[in-house]
Amino acid sequence: MISLLLLSHGSFADGIKHSLNRFYGESDKIDACSLLNEDDPKQFCDRILQIYRLNQPFEGMLILCDLEEGITVDCAADVAKRYGDVRVVTGLNLKMALEACRLRETLDLNTLSRKISDAAIASIHVLP
């Protein structure tokens, strides 16, 4: 199974994980890591590495980050550079996370990354 890690500035990632629990119940290998104002960036990166190690064994880790720039994605990119079984997708939203949960047992890591990115884009609508 592919492990899922949600990263955000502030408690957004924790909120997304809480919402996922409403749809799927408590699930294995789904973690959230929130960067709070008082957090040290180095310690935040260390927490991500610890989550990576604690989730072994897995068929890869998909990291969903809130923004395409900043500490969260910098730390995620560092983990992805160190380990070949990590992919990072930015623009975290609930639709993306739901799709990741739904598909993570049936798709490989690269296909899953592309599918959830497409699903997130397709979920954006402007209503009158």
Secondary structure, 3 states (H helix, E strand, C coil): CCEEEEEEECCHHHHHHHHHHHHHCCCCCEEEEEECCCCCHHHHHHHHHHHHHHCCCCCCEEEEECCCCCHHHHHHHHHHHHCCCEEEEECCCHHHHHHHHHHCCCCCHHHHHHHHHHHHHHCCCCCC
